Amino acid sequence: MSNPKFSDEFKMNAIKLANNRGDRSLKDVAKELNKSKSSLDAWLRNHREQLNQLSSDSRQWSAQEK
């Protein structure tokens, strides 16, 4: 069985939903999306890593470059 690929738009919408879930669990959000919690966890982790990388890259710019 092949792994289906999901668009970046779908993943970003899933991340937004997870980040704005209120008192619902990630498991509930994943179930609503018909995805596994581990997939949602991975998307959230990758998104955080990308944000951290962007933040760390911006701190290395000179004042003029900023």
PDB file of N, CA, C and O in Angstrom, chain B, residues numbered from 101:
ATOM      1  N   MET B 101       0.846  -1.174   0.000  1.00  0.00           N
ATOM      2  CA  MET B 101       0.000   0.000   0.000  1.00  0.00           C
ATOM      3  C   MET B 101       0.893   1.239   0.000  1.00  0.00           C
ATOM      4  O   MET B 101       1.832   1.323   0.790  1.00  0.00           O
ATOM      5  N   SER B 102       0.609   2.193  -0.874  1.00  0.00           N
ATOM      6  CA  SER B 102       1.446   3.383  -0.983  1.00  0.00           C
ATOM      7  C   SER B 102       0.975   4.463  -0.018  1.00  0.00           C
ATOM      8  O   SER B 102      -0.192   4.519   0.369  1.00  0.00           O
ATOM      9  N   ASN B 103       1.917   5.314   0.355  1.00  0.00           N
ATOM     10  CA  ASN B 103       1.608   6.438   1.226  1.00  0.00           C
ATOM     11  C   ASN B 103       1.070   7.582   0.382  1.00  0.00           C
ATOM     12  O   ASN B 103       1.764   8.044  -0.523  1.00  0.00           O
ATOM     13  N   PRO B 104      -0.133   8.049   0.646  1.00  0.00           N
ATOM     14  CA  PRO B 104      -0.633   9.187  -0.115  1.00  0.00           C
ATOM     15  C   PRO B 104       0.116  10.447   0.279  1.00  0.00           C
ATOM     16  O   PRO B 104       0.502  10.603   1.437  1.00  0.00           O
ATOM     17  N   LYS B 105       0.322  11.338  -0.664  1.00  0.00           N
ATOM     18  CA  LYS B 105       0.986  12.614  -0.406  1.00  0.00           C
ATOM     19  C   LYS B 105      -0.098  13.672  -0.238  1.00  0.00           C
ATOM     20  O   LYS B 105      -1.117  13.654  -0.928  1.00  0.00           O
ATOM     21  N   PHE B 106       0.137  14.573   0.673  1.00  0.00           N
ATOM     22  CA  PHE B 106      -0.823  15.629   0.935  1.00  0.00           C
ATOM     23  C   PHE B 106      -0.211  16.956   0.541  1.00  0.00           C
ATOM     24  O   PHE B 106       0.989  17.178   0.706  1.00  0.00           O
ATOM     25  N   SER B 107      -1.043  17.829   0.022  1.00  0.00           N
ATOM     26  CA  SER B 107      -0.558  19.128  -0.436  1.00  0.00           C
ATOM     27  C   SER B 107      -0.078  19.950   0.753  1.00  0.00           C
ATOM     28  O   SER B 107      -0.488  19.729   1.892  1.00  0.00           O
ATOM     29  N   ASP B 108       0.795  20.895   0.461  1.00  0.00           N
ATOM     30  CA  ASP B 108       1.264  21.813   1.500  1.00  0.00           C
ATOM     31  C   ASP B 108       0.087  22.590   2.088  1.00  0.00           C
ATOM     32  O   ASP B 108       0.065  22.896   3.280  1.00  0.00           O
ATOM     33  N   GLU B 109      -0.885  22.904   1.241  1.00  0.00           N
ATOM     34  CA  GLU B 109      -2.067  23.636   1.699  1.00  0.00           C
ATOM     35  C   GLU B 109      -2.858  22.804   2.720  1.00  0.00           C
ATOM     36  O   GLU B 109      -3.303  23.328   3.741  1.00  0.00           O
ATOM     37  N   PHE B 110      -3.029  21.517   2.440  1.00  0.00           N
ATOM     38  CA  PHE B 110      -3.730  20.635   3.378  1.00  0.00           C
ATOM     39  C   PHE B 110      -2.982  20.572   4.697  1.00  0.00           C
ATOM     40  O   PHE B 110      -3.586  20.671   5.765  1.00  0.00           O
ATOM     41  N   LYS B 111      -1.664  20.406   4.626  1.00  0.00           N
ATOM     42  CA  LYS B 111      -0.859  20.317   5.837  1.00  0.00           C
ATOM     43  C   LYS B 111      -0.920  21.611   6.646  1.00  0.00           C
ATOM     44  O   LYS B 111      -1.041  21.569   7.870  1.00  0.00           O
ATOM     45  N   MET B 112      -0.839  22.755   5.975  1.00  0.00           N
ATOM     46  CA  MET B 112      -0.899  24.033   6.683  1.00  0.00           C
ATOM     47  C   MET B 112      -2.264  24.225   7.342  1.00  0.00           C
ATOM     48  O   MET B 112      -2.345  24.735   8.459  1.00  0.00           O
ATOM     49  N   ASN B 113      -3.323  23.825   6.665  1.00  0.00           N
ATOM     50  CA  ASN B 113      -4.650  23.914   7.266  1.00  0.00           C
ATOM     51  C   ASN B 113      -4.760  22.990   8.475  1.00  0.00           C
ATOM     52  O   ASN B 113      -5.380  23.347   9.477  1.00  0.00           O
ATOM     53  N   ALA B 114      -4.161  21.805   8.384  1.00  0.00           N
ATOM     54  CA  ALA B 114      -4.151  20.867   9.508  1.00  0.00           C
ATOM     55  C   ALA B 114      -3.367  21.442  10.680  1.00  0.00           C
ATOM     56  O   ALA B 114      -3.786  21.310  11.830  1.00  0.00           O
ATOM     57  N   ILE B 115      -2.241  22.074  10.399  1.00  0.00           N
ATOM     58  CA  ILE B 115      -1.414  22.693  11.435  1.00  0.00           C
ATOM     59  C   ILE B 115      -2.178  23.826  12.114  1.00  0.00           C
ATOM     60  O   ILE B 115      -2.153  23.943  13.339  1.00  0.00           O
ATOM     61  N   LYS B 116      -2.854  24.659  11.328  1.00  0.00           N
ATOM     62  CA  LYS B 116      -3.645  25.747  11.892  1.00  0.00           C
ATOM     63  C   LYS B 116      -4.756  25.196  12.780  1.00  0.00           C
ATOM     64  O   LYS B 116      -4.993  25.702  13.877  1.00  0.00           O
ATOM     65  N   LEU B 117      -5.424  24.172  12.306  1.00  0.00           N
ATOM     66  CA  LEU B 117      -6.493  23.550  13.081  1.00  0.00           C
ATOM     67  C   LEU B 117      -5.943  22.986  14.393  1.00  0.00           C
ATOM     68  O   LEU B 117      -6.560  23.145  15.446  1.00  0.00           O
ATOM     69  N   ALA B 118      -4.798  22.335  14.327  1.00  0.00           N
ATOM     70  CA  ALA B 118      -4.181  21.758  15.527  1.00  0.00           C
ATOM     71  C   ALA B 118      -3.758  22.849  16.503  1.00  0.00           C
ATOM     72  O   ALA B 118      -3.939  22.706  17.712  1.00  0.00           O
ATOM     73  N   ASN B 119      -3.199  23.929  15.987  1.00  0.00           N
ATOM     74  CA  ASN B 119      -2.735  25.013  16.852  1.00  0.00           C
ATOM     75  C   ASN B 119      -3.876  25.814  17.468  1.00  0.00           C
ATOM     76  O   ASN B 119      -3.691  26.488  18.482  1.00  0.00           O
ATOM     77  N   ASN B 120      -5.049  25.741  16.858  1.00  0.00           N
ATOM     78  CA  ASN B 120      -6.219  26.481  17.345  1.00  0.00           C
ATOM     79  C   ASN B 120      -7.316  25.519  17.791  1.00  0.00           C
ATOM     80  O   ASN B 120      -8.498  25.779  17.570  1.00  0.00           O
ATOM     81  N   ARG B 121      -6.935  24.424  18.408  1.00  0.00           N
ATOM     82  CA  ARG B 121      -7.884  23.358  18.734  1.00  0.00           C
ATOM     83  C   ARG B 121      -8.630  23.567  20.039  1.00  0.00           C
ATOM     84  O   ARG B 121      -9.544  22.808  20.359  1.00  0.00           O
ATOM     85  N   GLY B 122      -8.252  24.587  20.792  1.00  0.00           N
ATOM     86  CA  GLY B 122      -8.908  24.812  22.076  1.00  0.00           C
ATOM     87  C   GLY B 122      -8.558  23.695  23.040  1.00  0.00           C
ATOM     88  O   GLY B 122      -7.385  23.366  23.218  1.00  0.00           O
ATOM     89  N   ASP B 123      -9.573  23.110  23.661  1.00  0.00           N
ATOM     90  CA  ASP B 123      -9.319  22.054  24.643  1.00  0.00           C
ATOM     91  C   ASP B 123      -9.400  20.649  24.048  1.00  0.00           C
ATOM     92  O   ASP B 123      -9.372  19.659  24.779  1.00  0.00           O
ATOM     93  N   ARG B 124      -9.499  20.566  22.727  1.00  0.00           N
ATOM     94  CA  ARG B 124      -9.512  19.254  22.071  1.00  0.00           C
ATOM     95  C   ARG B 124      -8.106  18.692  22.012  1.00  0.00           C
ATOM     96  O   ARG B 124      -7.137  19.451  21.979  1.00  0.00           O
ATOM     97  N   SER B 125      -7.983  17.396  21.999  1.00  0.00           N
ATOM     98  CA  SER B 125      -6.671  16.753  21.904  1.00  0.00           C
ATOM     99  C   SER B 125      -6.211  16.701  20.441  1.00  0.00           C
ATOM    100  O   SER B 125      -7.009  16.840  19.514  1.00  0.00           O
ATOM    101  N   LEU B 126      -4.911  16.498  20.265  1.00  0.00           N
ATOM    102  CA  LEU B 126      -4.390  16.315  18.903  1.00  0.00           C
ATOM    103  C   LEU B 126      -4.993  15.064  18.270  1.00  0.00           C
ATOM    104  O   LEU B 126      -5.230  15.015  17.063  1.00  0.00           O
ATOM    105  N   LYS B 127      -5.232  14.071  19.094  1.00  0.00           N
ATOM    106  CA  LYS B 127      -5.848  12.845  18.586  1.00  0.00           C
ATOM    107  C   LYS B 127      -7.229  13.142  17.998  1.00  0.00           C
ATOM    108  O   LYS B 127      -7.591  12.594  16.957  1.00  0.00           O
ATOM    109  N   ASP B 128      -7.998  14.008  18.662  1.00  0.00           N
ATOM    110  CA  ASP B 128      -9.315  14.388  18.150  1.00  0.00           C
ATOM    111  C   ASP B 128      -9.202  15.151  16.831  1.00  0.00           C
ATOM    112  O   ASP B 128      -9.979  14.928  15.903  1.00  0.00           O
ATOM    113  N   VAL B 129      -8.229  16.049  16.761  1.00  0.00           N
ATOM    114  CA  VAL B 129      -8.026  16.822  15.530  1.00  0.00           C
ATOM    115  C   VAL B 129      -7.624  15.884  14.397  1.00  0.00           C
ATOM    116  O   VAL B 129      -8.147  15.995  13.288  1.00  0.00           O
ATOM    117  N   ALA B 130      -6.702  14.963  14.665  1.00  0.00           N
ATOM    118  CA  ALA B 130      -6.265  14.006  13.640  1.00  0.00           C
ATOM    119  C   ALA B 130      -7.442  13.164  13.162  1.00  0.00           C
ATOM    120  O   ALA B 130      -7.578  12.896  11.968  1.00  0.00           O
ATOM    121  N   LYS B 131      -8.278  12.757  14.086  1.00  0.00           N
ATOM    122  CA  LYS B 131      -9.450  11.946  13.727  1.00  0.00           C
ATOM    123  C   LYS B 131     -10.393  12.751  12.834  1.00  0.00           C
ATOM    124  O   LYS B 131     -10.936  12.224  11.864  1.00  0.00           O
ATOM    125  N   GLU B 132     -10.587  14.037  13.168  1.00  0.00           N
ATOM    126  CA  GLU B 132     -11.430  14.915  12.352  1.00  0.00           C
ATOM    127  C   GLU B 132     -10.890  15.023  10.927  1.00  0.00           C
ATOM    128  O   GLU B 132     -11.656  15.104   9.966  1.00  0.00           O
ATOM    129  N   LEU B 133      -9.560  15.024  10.804  1.00  0.00           N
ATOM    130  CA  LEU B 133      -8.912  15.128   9.497  1.00  0.00           C
ATOM    131  C   LEU B 133      -8.799  13.778   8.792  1.00  0.00           C
ATOM    132  O   LEU B 133      -8.375  13.695   7.639  1.00  0.00           O
ATOM    133  N   ASN B 134      -9.190  12.717   9.514  1.00  0.00           N
ATOM    134  CA  ASN B 134      -9.064  11.353   8.991  1.00  0.00           C
ATOM    135  C   ASN B 134      -7.600  10.991   8.725  1.00  0.00           C
ATOM    136  O   ASN B 134      -7.267  10.337   7.736  1.00  0.00           O
ATOM    137  N   LYS B 135      -6.735  11.445   9.651  1.00  0.00           N
ATOM    138  CA  LYS B 135      -5.300  11.174   9.582  1.00  0.00           C
ATOM    139  C   LYS B 135      -4.858  10.590  10.917  1.00  0.00           C
ATOM    140  O   LYS B 135      -5.578  10.683  11.912  1.00  0.00           O
ATOM    141  N   SER B 136      -3.691   9.998  10.936  1.00  0.00           N
ATOM    142  CA  SER B 136      -3.167   9.465  12.191  1.00  0.00           C
ATOM    143  C   SER B 136      -2.579  10.605  13.020  1.00  0.00           C
ATOM    144  O   SER B 136      -2.149  11.625  12.483  1.00  0.00           O
ATOM    145  N   LYS B 137      -2.569  10.411  14.330  1.00  0.00           N
ATOM    146  CA  LYS B 137      -1.966  11.405  15.209  1.00  0.00           C
ATOM    147  C   LYS B 137      -0.478  11.528  14.914  1.00  0.00           C
ATOM    148  O   LYS B 137       0.082  12.620  15.007  1.00  0.00           O
ATOM    149  N   SER B 138       0.161  10.432  14.563  1.00  0.00           N
ATOM    150  CA  SER B 138       1.601  10.487  14.277  1.00  0.00           C
ATOM    151  C   SER B 138       1.892  11.348  13.039  1.00  0.00           C
ATOM    152  O   SER B 138       2.903  12.049  13.001  1.00  0.00           O
ATOM    153  N   SER B 139       1.022  11.300  12.039  1.00  0.00           N
ATOM    154  CA  SER B 139       1.206  12.172  10.870  1.00  0.00           C
ATOM    155  C   SER B 139       1.071  13.626  11.263  1.00  0.00           C
ATOM    156  O   SER B 139       1.882  14.461  10.863  1.00  0.00           O
ATOM    157  N   LEU B 140       0.043  13.935  12.052  1.00  0.00           N
ATOM    158  CA  LEU B 140      -0.163  15.306  12.495  1.00  0.00           C
ATOM    159  C   LEU B 140       1.011  15.768  13.357  1.00  0.00           C
ATOM    160  O   LEU B 140       1.482  16.896  13.212  1.00  0.00           O
ATOM    161  N   ASP B 141       1.481  14.908  14.246  1.00  0.00           N
ATOM    162  CA  ASP B 141       2.650  15.233  15.068  1.00  0.00           C
ATOM    163  C   ASP B 141       3.860  15.564  14.192  1.00  0.00           C
ATOM    164  O   ASP B 141       4.581  16.526  14.459  1.00  0.00           O
ATOM    165  N   ALA B 142       4.073  14.777  13.164  1.00  0.00           N
ATOM    166  CA  ALA B 142       5.223  14.996  12.274  1.00  0.00           C
ATOM    167  C   ALA B 142       5.089  16.326  11.534  1.00  0.00           C
ATOM    168  O   ALA B 142       6.069  17.059  11.400  1.00  0.00           O
ATOM    169  N   TRP B 143       3.893  16.642  11.055  1.00  0.00           N
ATOM    170  CA  TRP B 143       3.685  17.911  10.363  1.00  0.00           C
ATOM    171  C   TRP B 143       3.934  19.085  11.302  1.00  0.00           C
ATOM    172  O   TRP B 143       4.559  20.073  10.915  1.00  0.00           O
ATOM    173  N   LEU B 144       3.445  18.976  12.538  1.00  0.00           N
ATOM    174  CA  LEU B 144       3.660  20.037  13.523  1.00  0.00           C
ATOM    175  C   LEU B 144       5.140  20.190  13.856  1.00  0.00           C
ATOM    176  O   LEU B 144       5.649  21.308  13.938  1.00  0.00           O
ATOM    177  N   ARG B 145       5.827  19.071  14.046  1.00  0.00           N
ATOM    178  CA  ARG B 145       7.258  19.090  14.366  1.00  0.00           C
ATOM    179  C   ARG B 145       8.048  19.721  13.221  1.00  0.00           C
ATOM    180  O   ARG B 145       8.909  20.568  13.460  1.00  0.00           O
ATOM    181  N   ASN B 146       7.767  19.320  11.986  1.00  0.00           N
ATOM    182  CA  ASN B 146       8.463  19.880  10.819  1.00  0.00           C
ATOM    183  C   ASN B 146       8.207  21.383  10.696  1.00  0.00           C
ATOM    184  O   ASN B 146       9.109  22.153  10.368  1.00  0.00           O
ATOM    185  N   HIS B 147       6.977  21.782  10.962  1.00  0.00           N
ATOM    186  CA  HIS B 147       6.633  23.202  10.882  1.00  0.00           C
ATOM    187  C   HIS B 147       7.403  24.002  11.933  1.00  0.00           C
ATOM    188  O   HIS B 147       7.937  25.068  11.628  1.00  0.00           O
ATOM    189  N   ARG B 148       7.464  23.501  13.160  1.00  0.00           N
ATOM    190  CA  ARG B 148       8.223  24.172  14.221  1.00  0.00           C
ATOM    191  C   ARG B 148       9.702  24.256  13.859  1.00  0.00           C
ATOM    192  O   ARG B 148      10.337  25.286  14.083  1.00  0.00           O
ATOM    193  N   GLU B 149      10.247  23.189  13.307  1.00  0.00           N
ATOM    194  CA  GLU B 149      11.660  23.194  12.914  1.00  0.00           C
ATOM    195  C   GLU B 149      11.927  24.233  11.835  1.00  0.00           C
ATOM    196  O   GLU B 149      12.949  24.919  11.871  1.00  0.00           O
ATOM    197  N   GLN B 150      11.014  24.352  10.875  1.00  0.00           N
ATOM    198  CA  GLN B 150      11.173  25.355   9.823  1.00  0.00           C
ATOM    199  C   GLN B 150      11.125  26.763  10.407  1.00  0.00           C
ATOM    200  O   GLN B 150      11.921  27.622  10.028  1.00  0.00           O
ATOM    201  N   LEU B 151      10.189  27.001  11.332  1.00  0.00           N
ATOM    202  CA  LEU B 151      10.099  28.312  11.973  1.00  0.00           C
ATOM    203  C   LEU B 151      11.358  28.619  12.769  1.00  0.00           C
ATOM    204  O   LEU B 151      11.862  29.741  12.730  1.00  0.00           O
ATOM    205  N   ASN B 152      11.863  27.631  13.487  1.00  0.00           N
ATOM    206  CA  ASN B 152      13.088  27.822  14.259  1.00  0.00           C
ATOM    207  C   ASN B 152      14.269  28.117  13.352  1.00  0.00           C
ATOM    208  O   ASN B 152      15.108  28.956  13.677  1.00  0.00           O
ATOM    209  N   GLN B 153      14.341  27.435  12.218  1.00  0.00           N
ATOM    210  CA  GLN B 153      15.426  27.668  11.265  1.00  0.00           C
ATOM    211  C   GLN B 153      15.349  29.077  10.703  1.00  0.00           C
ATOM    212  O   GLN B 153      16.368  29.758  10.596  1.00  0.00           O
ATOM    213  N   LEU B 154      14.156  29.519  10.344  1.00  0.00           N
ATOM    214  CA  LEU B 154      13.995  30.878   9.826  1.00  0.00           C
ATOM    215  C   LEU B 154      14.385  31.903  10.875  1.00  0.00           C
ATOM    216  O   LEU B 154      15.046  32.895  10.571  1.00  0.00           O
ATOM    217  N   SER B 155      13.976  31.661  12.102  1.00  0.00           N
ATOM    218  CA  SER B 155      14.306  32.576  13.193  1.00  0.00           C
ATOM    219  C   SER B 155      15.814  32.627  13.419  1.00  0.00           C
ATOM    220  O   SER B 155      16.383  33.705  13.590  1.00  0.00           O
ATOM    221  N   SER B 156      16.449  31.480  13.420  1.00  0.00           N
ATOM    222  CA  SER B 156      17.892  31.427  13.644  1.00  0.00           C
ATOM    223  C   SER B 156      18.640  32.059  12.474  1.00  0.00           C
ATOM    224  O   SER B 156      19.653  32.724  12.690  1.00  0.00           O
ATOM    225  N   ASP B 157      18.175  31.871  11.255  1.00  0.00           N
ATOM    226  CA  ASP B 157      18.805  32.491  10.086  1.00  0.00           C
ATOM    227  C   ASP B 157      18.702  34.006  10.149  1.00  0.00           C
ATOM    228  O   ASP B 157      19.651  34.704   9.792  1.00  0.00           O
ATOM    229  N   SER B 158      17.566  34.525  10.596  1.00  0.00           N
ATOM    230  CA  SER B 158      17.375  35.974  10.616  1.00  0.00           C
ATOM    231  C   SER B 158      18.271  36.631  11.657  1.00  0.00           C
ATOM    232  O   SER B 158      18.648  37.791  11.490  1.00  0.00           O
ATOM    233  N   ARG B 159      18.623  35.918  12.731  1.00  0.00           N
ATOM    234  CA  ARG B 159      19.505  36.480  13.752  1.00  0.00           C
ATOM    235  C   ARG B 159      20.936  36.606  13.247  1.00  0.00           C
ATOM    236  O   ARG B 159      21.730  37.334  13.842  1.00  0.00           O
ATOM    237  N   GLN B 160      21.281  35.921  12.174  1.00  0.00           N
ATOM    238  CA  GLN B 160      22.636  35.950  11.653  1.00  0.00           C
ATOM    239  C   GLN B 160      22.838  37.045  10.606  1.00  0.00           C
ATOM    240  O   GLN B 160      23.960  37.281  10.158  1.00  0.00           O
ATOM    241  N   TRP B 161      21.748  37.712  10.218  1.00  0.00           N
ATOM    242  CA  TRP B 161      21.868  38.770   9.241  1.00  0.00           C
ATOM    243  C   TRP B 161      22.460  40.029   9.891  1.00  0.00           C
ATOM    244  O   TRP B 161      22.242  40.308  11.070  1.00  0.00           O
ATOM    245  N   SER B 162      23.196  40.756   9.097  1.00  0.00           N
ATOM    246  CA  SER B 162      23.732  42.026   9.596  1.00  0.00           C
ATOM    247  C   SER B 162      22.589  43.032   9.682  1.00  0.00           C
ATOM    248  O   SER B 162      21.515  42.803   9.126  1.00  0.00           O
ATOM    249  N   ALA B 163      22.816  44.134  10.372  1.00  0.00           N
ATOM    250  CA  ALA B 163      21.792  45.165  10.510  1.00  0.00           C
ATOM    251  C   ALA B 163      21.392  45.706   9.133  1.00  0.00           C
ATOM    252  O   ALA B 163      20.218  45.986   8.890  1.00  0.00           O
ATOM    253  N   GLN B 164      22.345  45.846   8.259  1.00  0.00           N
ATOM    254  CA  GLN B 164      22.063  46.347   6.919  1.00  0.00           C
ATOM    255  C   GLN B 164      21.206  45.366   6.127  1.00  0.00           C
ATOM    256  O   GLN B 164      20.296  45.779   5.407  1.00  0.00           O
ATOM    257  N   GLU B 165      21.488  44.080   6.253  1.00  0.00           N
ATOM    258  CA  GLU B 165      20.724  43.069   5.541  1.00  0.00           C
ATOM    259  C   GLU B 165      19.285  42.992   6.036  1.00  0.00           C
ATOM    260  O   GLU B 165      18.374  42.695   5.264  1.00  0.00           O
ATOM    261  N   LYS B 166      19.081  43.263   7.337  1.00  0.00           N
ATOM    262  CA  LYS B 166      17.731  43.225   7.900  1.00  0.00           C
ATOM    263  C   LYS B 166      16.938  44.368   7.338  1.00  0.00           C
ATOM    264  O   LYS B 166      15.765  44.531   7.676  1.00  0.00           O
TER     265      LYS B 166
END
